[in-house]
C-alpha cells in the first residue's frame, strides 16, 4: 500500500496539452530481412486499454485488440503475424495506429523491413575471419580466412555474415559507408562461444552492423570512454546477445556502451563493469551488472524484460539512477516505456524525471539500499505519465517544488494505478483534481 504525505501546495501554472494519449513503441529492430510468418509487435498502454491497427504497404490492415504473447521475443504485446508470402521480395512498410476510446490516437513512425523469401535481398555471402592465422589478402573462405573485421566487411558485402574464429579484434574504422541497406552480421564461427570472441570498440565508420554473441569492450582507466561510436545519428548498430564491459571496471573513468549518437538496438546479452547502461532505442531482455551510474536514461526508448543488479557510485562523483529522464526547456523527455523491468541492490535513486511526457512505467520493481537521504523525484512540467504496478522498496518519492516556484511540479494526466511506494511528499492533493491521481 502506498502511504502519502503531502507537504506543499500545487503550483498555479498549467500545461497546454491534449488529453491523455496512449503511450506506445515498436518492439522491432527495423530493416530486418524476414521470411515466412514474422511476428512483430507494439508495446502500448493506456489506463482504459488500447487497440492497435497495423497497415502494410498502405493498404492491407490488421487489428490487434488485446496483448498476446509474441513467442518470437517473449513479450506480451500487440502482435501483427505478418505473412510475408503475400508479398514480393523487397522493402515493406508497416504503420501502426494506437487508439483508446475517447482519446486522441498515437501514430507510430513507419517501420521498414525486407521480405526475403527468395533470398534476393542483400548479400548472402559468408566470410571467415581469423585474427591469429588469417591473411588480409586471402579470399575469406574457411580454409583461407582474412585477418580483420574491416576486411571481412569489405568482402561480405551489404548484408553478408562474418564468422570470427577465437581471438582479439578491433571495431575501429571498419569502413563500408553510411548507405548500407541491410544488417551485416558479425558473430562467432560455428562451434565457438561468445567468450572466445573479444572485440575492442571504436568509431566504426559504417552502418547497420549486427554484433551477435560476441564480447565488446573498452579499456578506460580515466576520462571518458565508449565502446561503439556512430556517425552523428546517421548510423545504426544492433547488439544481439552481446556482452559489453570496461576492462578497468565500473569506477574507472566515465564509460558507457555507445556514443556519438549511434542509433542502437539491444536484444539479450549484458552490460557490466561500466558507468552507464546502453543508450538505445530498444533494450529487450538485457541484464545490467555492477554499474556506477544510470542504468537506463534518456528519451524515445522501449526498455522491456530487463533487470539490473548492483548500482553503486562508490567514491566517484556520479549521480546514479535506475532510470533518469532529464530535459530542460523547451525540450522534453518523451516516448519512454519501462515494462517488466526490475533492479536489485540499487544504491541510488530509483527514478527521477524533469519535464517528462507521454511515457509509461509498467510492472517495474526497484529495491533500493541508498539510505533515507536519497529519494526518487520529479520536477517541472509533467504530462501524460502512466505508472502501473510500480514498486519501490526502501525509498520515498518527492515532488520537487524548487526555489521561488521555479522547477516546481506542474502536472497534467499523471496517474498511479496499483503502485507501492513507502511515502510521497511535496504535492497535494493526489486525487486527480490538480493533475496527479493515485489509486490503490
C-alpha positions as CSV (number, residue, x, y, z in Angstrom):
1,X,0.0,0.0,0.0
2,X,1.2,3.5,-0.8
3,X,1.5,5.9,2.1
4,X,1.2,9.6,1.1
5,X,2.5,12.7,2.9
6,X,1.6,16.0,1.2
7,X,3.6,18.9,2.4
8,X,3.3,21.7,-0.2
9,X,0.7,23.3,-2.4
10,X,0.4,22.8,-6.1
11,X,2.0,25.3,-8.4
12,X,-0.6,27.6,-10.1
13,X,0.7,27.3,-13.7
14,X,-0.9,25.0,-16.2
15,X,0.2,22.8,-19.2
16,X,-1.3,23.4,-22.6
17,X,-1.7,19.8,-23.9
18,X,-4.1,17.3,-25.3
19,X,-5.9,14.7,-23.2
20,X,-4.2,11.5,-22.1
21,X,-2.8,9.7,-25.1
22,X,-1.9,6.1,-25.5
23,X,1.9,5.5,-24.9
24,X,3.3,3.1,-27.5
25,X,6.6,2.0,-29.1
26,X,7.6,-0.6,-31.7
27,X,9.3,-3.7,-30.3
28,X,11.0,-4.5,-33.6
29,X,14.5,-3.9,-34.9
30,X,14.0,-2.1,-38.3
31,X,15.4,-3.1,-41.6
32,X,15.5,-6.8,-40.9
33,X,15.2,-9.4,-43.7
34,X,12.2,-11.6,-43.0
35,X,10.6,-14.7,-44.4
36,X,7.7,-17.0,-43.6
37,X,5.5,-15.7,-40.8
38,X,7.2,-12.9,-38.8
39,X,5.5,-11.9,-35.6
40,X,6.1,-8.3,-34.9
41,X,4.8,-6.2,-32.0
42,X,3.9,-2.9,-30.5
43,X,4.1,-2.3,-26.7
44,X,1.2,0.1,-25.8
45,X,-0.5,1.3,-22.7
46,X,-3.4,3.5,-21.6
47,X,-5.4,3.1,-18.3
48,X,-8.5,2.3,-20.4
49,X,-6.8,-0.2,-22.7
50,X,-6.0,0.2,-26.4
51,X,-6.2,-1.4,-29.7
52,X,-3.6,-1.3,-32.5
53,X,-4.3,-1.1,-36.2
54,X,-1.5,-2.2,-38.4
55,X,-1.3,-1.2,-42.1
56,X,1.0,-2.9,-44.5
57,X,2.2,-1.1,-47.6
58,X,-0.6,1.4,-47.1
59,X,-3.4,-1.0,-48.0
60,X,-3.6,-4.3,-46.0
61,X,-4.8,-3.8,-42.4
62,X,-4.8,-6.0,-39.3
63,X,-6.2,-5.0,-35.9
64,X,-4.9,-6.4,-32.5
65,X,-7.4,-5.6,-29.8
66,X,-5.5,-7.1,-26.9
67,X,-2.0,-8.0,-26.0
68,X,-0.9,-11.6,-26.6
69,X,2.4,-13.4,-26.1
70,X,4.8,-12.8,-29.0
71,X,6.8,-16.0,-28.7
72,X,9.5,-14.7,-31.1
73,X,10.6,-12.2,-28.5
74,X,8.9,-13.4,-25.3
75,X,6.9,-10.3,-24.6
76,X,3.1,-9.7,-24.1
77,X,2.3,-7.1,-26.7
78,X,0.0,-6.2,-29.6
79,X,1.1,-8.6,-32.3
80,X,1.0,-8.5,-36.1
81,X,1.5,-12.0,-37.5
82,X,3.0,-10.8,-40.8
83,X,2.6,-13.4,-43.6
84,X,5.4,-12.5,-45.8
85,X,4.4,-15.0,-48.5
86,X,1.7,-12.5,-49.5
87,X,4.3,-10.0,-50.7
88,X,7.1,-10.0,-53.3
89,X,10.7,-9.9,-52.1
90,X,11.7,-6.3,-51.4
91,X,11.0,-3.5,-48.9
92,X,7.8,-3.5,-47.0
93,X,6.4,-0.6,-44.9
94,X,4.3,-1.1,-41.8
95,X,2.4,1.6,-39.9
96,X,0.7,1.3,-36.5
97,X,-2.1,3.5,-35.1
98,X,-2.9,3.1,-31.4
99,X,-6.3,4.1,-30.2
100,X,-8.3,4.1,-27.0
101,X,-11.9,5.2,-26.6
102,X,-12.4,9.0,-26.3
103,X,-8.8,9.9,-26.6
104,X,-6.5,11.2,-29.4
105,X,-4.7,8.3,-31.2
106,X,-1.0,7.7,-31.2
107,X,0.6,7.1,-34.6
108,X,4.0,5.4,-34.6
109,X,6.6,6.1,-37.3
110,X,6.7,3.8,-40.3
111,X,8.7,0.6,-39.8
112,X,10.6,-0.8,-42.8
113,X,11.5,-4.5,-43.3
114,X,12.6,-6.5,-46.3
115,X,10.7,-9.6,-47.4
116,X,13.3,-12.1,-48.4
117,X,11.6,-15.5,-49.1
118,X,13.6,-16.0,-52.2
119,X,16.9,-14.8,-50.8
120,X,17.1,-11.9,-53.2
121,X,17.7,-9.1,-50.7
122,X,21.3,-8.2,-49.9
123,X,24.4,-10.3,-49.8
124,X,24.2,-14.0,-48.7
125,X,28.0,-14.3,-48.6
126,X,29.8,-15.7,-45.5
127,X,33.3,-14.6,-44.8
128,X,35.6,-16.3,-42.3
129,X,37.9,-14.2,-40.2
130,X,40.8,-15.3,-38.0
131,X,42.8,-12.6,-36.2
132,X,45.7,-15.1,-35.5
133,X,46.1,-17.2,-38.6
134,X,44.2,-15.1,-41.2
135,X,45.7,-13.1,-44.1
136,X,44.2,-9.9,-45.4
137,X,44.9,-11.0,-49.0
138,X,43.0,-14.3,-48.6
139,X,39.6,-14.9,-50.2
140,X,37.8,-15.3,-46.8
141,X,36.8,-18.9,-47.1
142,X,37.0,-21.3,-44.1
143,X,40.3,-22.6,-45.5
144,X,41.7,-19.1,-46.2
145,X,40.3,-16.6,-43.7
146,X,41.1,-13.0,-43.7
147,X,42.6,-11.4,-40.6
148,X,40.4,-8.3,-39.7
149,X,36.7,-7.4,-39.3
150,X,37.4,-4.5,-41.7
151,X,38.5,-6.7,-44.5
152,X,35.7,-9.2,-43.8
153,X,33.0,-6.5,-44.1
154,X,34.5,-5.4,-47.5
155,X,34.3,-9.0,-48.8
156,X,30.9,-9.9,-47.3
157,X,29.0,-7.1,-49.0
158,X,25.9,-5.4,-47.8
159,X,24.0,-7.9,-45.7
160,X,26.7,-10.6,-45.5
161,X,27.9,-12.6,-42.5
162,X,31.3,-12.7,-40.8
163,X,32.4,-15.9,-38.9
164,X,35.0,-15.0,-36.4
165,X,37.5,-17.5,-35.1
166,X,38.6,-17.1,-31.4
167,X,40.8,-14.1,-30.8
168,X,41.0,-10.4,-30.3
169,X,39.6,-8.0,-32.9
170,X,39.1,-4.3,-33.4
171,X,35.9,-2.4,-34.4
172,X,37.7,0.9,-35.2
173,X,37.2,2.5,-38.6
174,X,35.8,-0.6,-40.3
175,X,34.6,1.3,-43.4
176,X,31.7,0.5,-45.6
177,X,30.0,3.9,-45.6
178,X,26.6,5.1,-44.4
179,X,24.4,3.9,-47.2
180,X,24.2,0.2,-46.4
181,X,20.6,-1.1,-46.6
182,X,20.9,-4.4,-44.8
183,X,22.2,-5.7,-41.5
184,X,25.7,-7.3,-41.8
185,X,26.2,-9.8,-39.0
186,X,29.5,-10.3,-37.0
187,X,29.4,-13.5,-35.0
188,X,31.4,-16.4,-33.7
189,X,32.3,-19.1,-36.2
190,X,30.1,-22.2,-35.8
191,X,31.1,-24.3,-32.7
192,X,32.6,-21.3,-30.8
193,X,31.3,-19.3,-27.8
194,X,30.8,-15.7,-27.1
195,X,33.6,-15.6,-24.5
196,X,36.1,-16.6,-27.3
197,X,35.4,-13.5,-29.4
198,X,36.7,-10.2,-28.0
199,X,36.3,-7.0,-29.9
200,X,37.8,-3.7,-28.8
201,X,35.4,-0.9,-29.6
202,X,35.9,2.3,-31.6
203,X,34.2,4.5,-34.1
204,X,33.2,2.0,-36.8
205,X,32.6,4.4,-39.7
206,X,29.9,2.2,-41.1
207,X,26.2,1.5,-41.0
208,X,23.9,-1.4,-39.9
209,X,26.3,-3.7,-38.1
210,X,24.7,-6.5,-36.2
211,X,27.1,-7.8,-33.5
212,X,25.8,-11.2,-32.5
213,X,27.0,-13.2,-29.5
214,X,30.4,-11.5,-29.1
215,X,32.2,-9.6,-26.4
216,X,32.7,-5.9,-26.9
217,X,34.8,-3.8,-24.6
218,X,36.7,-0.6,-23.9
219,X,39.8,-0.3,-21.7
220,X,39.4,3.0,-19.9
221,X,41.2,3.8,-16.6
222,X,40.3,7.5,-16.6
223,X,38.5,10.1,-18.6
224,X,35.5,9.4,-20.9
225,X,35.1,6.3,-22.9
226,X,32.6,4.5,-25.2
227,X,32.7,1.0,-26.8
228,X,31.0,1.6,-30.1
229,X,30.5,5.1,-31.6
230,X,28.3,6.2,-34.5
231,X,28.4,9.0,-37.1
232,X,26.3,11.8,-35.5
233,X,23.0,9.9,-35.6
234,X,23.3,8.7,-39.2
235,X,24.3,5.1,-38.4
236,X,22.7,2.2,-36.6
237,X,24.1,-0.7,-34.6
238,X,22.3,-3.9,-33.4
239,X,23.8,-5.7,-30.4
240,X,22.2,-9.1,-30.1
241,X,23.3,-11.4,-27.2
242,X,26.5,-9.4,-26.7
243,X,28.5,-8.8,-23.5
244,X,29.7,-5.2,-23.1
245,X,32.1,-4.0,-20.4
246,X,35.1,-1.9,-19.4
247,X,38.1,-3.9,-18.7
248,X,39.2,-1.5,-16.0
249,X,35.9,-1.8,-14.1
250,X,32.9,0.5,-13.3
251,X,34.7,3.0,-11.2
252,X,37.5,3.7,-13.7
253,X,36.7,6.7,-15.9
254,X,33.3,7.5,-17.2
255,X,32.2,4.8,-19.6
256,X,29.1,3.7,-21.5
257,X,28.5,1.3,-24.3
258,X,27.5,3.7,-27.1
259,X,28.4,7.3,-28.2
260,X,28.3,9.9,-30.9
261,X,24.5,9.5,-31.4
262,X,24.7,5.9,-32.5
263,X,21.1,4.6,-33.1
264,X,21.4,1.4,-31.1
265,X,19.2,-1.6,-30.6
266,X,20.0,-4.1,-27.8
267,X,18.4,-7.6,-27.6
268,X,19.6,-10.0,-24.9
269,X,23.1,-10.0,-23.6
270,X,24.5,-8.0,-20.7
271,X,26.3,-4.8,-19.8
272,X,28.7,-4.9,-16.8
273,X,31.5,-3.0,-15.1
274,X,30.7,0.3,-16.7
275,X,29.5,3.7,-15.6
276,X,26.2,3.7,-17.5
277,X,23.9,1.3,-19.3
278,X,23.2,1.4,-23.0
279,X,21.8,4.4,-24.7
280,X,19.5,2.6,-27.1
281,X,16.1,3.0,-28.8
282,X,15.2,-0.6,-27.9
283,X,16.6,-2.6,-25.0
284,X,14.9,-6.0,-24.6
285,X,15.9,-9.0,-22.4
286,X,19.2,-7.3,-21.3
287,X,20.9,-7.7,-18.0
288,X,23.0,-4.9,-16.3
289,X,25.5,-5.7,-13.6
290,X,27.8,-3.6,-11.5
291,X,27.2,-0.1,-12.7
292,X,28.4,3.2,-11.2
293,X,25.8,5.5,-12.8
294,X,22.4,5.4,-14.6
295,X,21.2,2.0,-15.7
296,X,18.6,3.5,-18.0
297,X,18.2,7.1,-19.2
298,X,17.0,9.3,-22.0
299,X,14.1,9.8,-24.3
300,X,12.3,7.8,-27.1
301,X,13.0,4.2,-25.9
302,X,11.4,0.9,-25.1
303,X,13.0,-0.9,-22.2
304,X,11.3,-4.3,-21.7
305,X,12.0,-7.5,-19.8
306,X,15.3,-6.2,-18.4
307,X,16.9,-6.4,-15.0
308,X,19.7,-4.5,-13.2
309,X,21.8,-5.8,-10.4
310,X,24.1,-3.6,-8.2
311,X,24.1,0.1,-9.0
312,X,26.7,1.8,-6.8
313,X,28.6,5.1,-7.5
314,X,31.2,4.2,-4.8
315,X,33.6,7.0,-4.3
316,X,33.0,8.5,-7.7
317,X,31.1,11.8,-8.4
318,X,28.4,10.0,-10.3
319,X,24.7,10.7,-9.7
320,X,23.2,7.3,-10.2
321,X,19.6,6.4,-11.0
322,X,17.9,3.2,-12.1
323,X,16.1,5.4,-14.6
324,X,16.8,9.1,-15.2
325,X,14.9,11.3,-17.6
326,X,16.1,14.9,-17.5
327,X,15.3,17.7,-20.0
328,X,15.4,21.5,-19.9
329,X,13.0,23.9,-21.5
330,X,12.0,23.9,-24.3
331,X,12.9,20.2,-24.6
332,X,11.1,17.2,-23.2
333,X,11.8,13.6,-22.2
334,X,9.1,11.7,-24.0
335,X,8.1,8.4,-25.5
336,X,9.7,6.2,-22.7
337,X,8.3,2.8,-21.7
338,X,9.8,0.7,-18.9
339,X,7.8,-2.6,-18.9
340,X,8.5,-5.7,-16.9
341,X,11.8,-4.3,-15.6
342,X,13.5,-4.7,-12.2
343,X,16.5,-3.7,-10.2
344,X,18.1,-5.4,-7.2
345,X,20.5,-3.7,-4.8
346,X,20.1,-0.2,-6.1
347,X,22.4,2.1,-4.0
348,X,21.0,5.0,-6.0
349,X,17.8,6.8,-6.8
350,X,15.1,4.6,-8.2
351,X,13.5,7.0,-10.7
352,X,13.9,10.7,-11.4
353,X,12.5,12.9,-14.1
354,X,12.4,16.6,-15.2
355,X,10.0,17.7,-18.0
356,X,8.5,14.3,-18.9
357,X,5.5,13.5,-21.1
358,X,3.9,10.6,-23.0
359,X,5.7,7.8,-21.0
360,X,4.7,4.7,-19.0
361,X,6.3,2.7,-16.2
362,X,4.5,-0.7,-16.1
363,X,5.4,-3.6,-13.8
364,X,8.6,-2.0,-12.5
365,X,10.3,-3.1,-9.2
366,X,13.3,-1.4,-7.7
367,X,14.8,-2.4,-4.4
368,X,16.9,0.4,-3.0
369,X,19.6,0.5,-0.3
370,X,21.0,4.0,-0.6
371,X,19.7,5.3,2.7
372,X,17.0,7.7,3.8
373,X,18.6,10.8,2.3
374,X,18.2,9.5,-1.2
375,X,14.8,9.7,-2.8
376,X,13.1,9.4,-6.2
377,X,11.9,12.7,-7.5
378,X,10.1,14.5,-10.3
379,X,10.0,18.2,-11.1
380,X,8.9,20.8,-13.7
381,X,6.3,20.0,-16.3
382,X,4.8,16.5,-16.4
383,X,2.2,15.5,-18.9
384,X,0.5,12.2,-19.7
385,X,2.5,9.8,-17.5
386,X,1.2,6.4,-16.5
387,X,2.6,4.4,-13.6
388,X,1.0,0.9,-13.1
389,X,2.3,-1.7,-10.6
390,X,5.4,0.3,-9.8
391,X,7.1,-0.9,-6.6
392,X,9.9,1.0,-4.9
393,X,11.3,-0.6,-1.8
394,X,13.3,1.4,0.7
395,X,13.0,4.9,-0.8
396,X,10.5,7.7,-0.7
397,X,9.2,9.8,-3.6
398,X,9.3,13.7,-3.6
399,X,7.5,16.1,-5.9
400,X,10.1,18.9,-6.1
401,X,8.9,22.4,-5.6
402,X,12.1,24.4,-6.3
403,X,13.2,27.8,-5.1
404,X,10.7,30.7,-5.7
405,X,8.4,28.3,-7.6
406,X,11.0,27.6,-10.3
407,X,11.0,24.0,-11.5
408,X,8.0,23.3,-9.3
409,X,5.9,20.4,-10.4
410,X,3.2,21.4,-12.9
411,X,1.2,18.2,-13.7
412,X,-1.4,17.0,-16.2
413,X,-2.7,13.5,-16.5
414,X,-0.2,11.8,-14.2
415,X,-1.7,8.5,-13.0
416,X,-0.5,6.0,-10.4
417,X,-2.5,2.7,-10.5
418,X,-1.8,-0.1,-8.0
419,X,1.6,1.2,-7.1
420,X,3.6,0.6,-3.9
421,X,5.9,3.4,-2.6
422,X,6.7,3.9,1.1
423,X,5.8,7.7,1.1
424,X,5.2,10.6,-1.2
425,X,5.7,14.3,-0.3
426,X,5.7,17.7,-1.8
427,X,2.3,17.9,-3.6
428,X,-1.4,17.9,-2.8
429,X,-4.0,16.6,-3.3
430,X,-3.4,13.4,-5.2
431,X,-7.0,12.8,-6.3
432,X,-6.6,14.0,-9.9
433,X,-8.0,17.4,-9.3
434,X,-4.6,19.1,-9.8
435,X,-3.1,16.7,-12.4
436,X,-1.9,13.8,-10.3
437,X,-4.1,10.8,-9.4
438,X,-3.1,8.0,-7.1
439,X,-5.3,4.9,-6.7
440,X,-4.6,1.7,-4.9
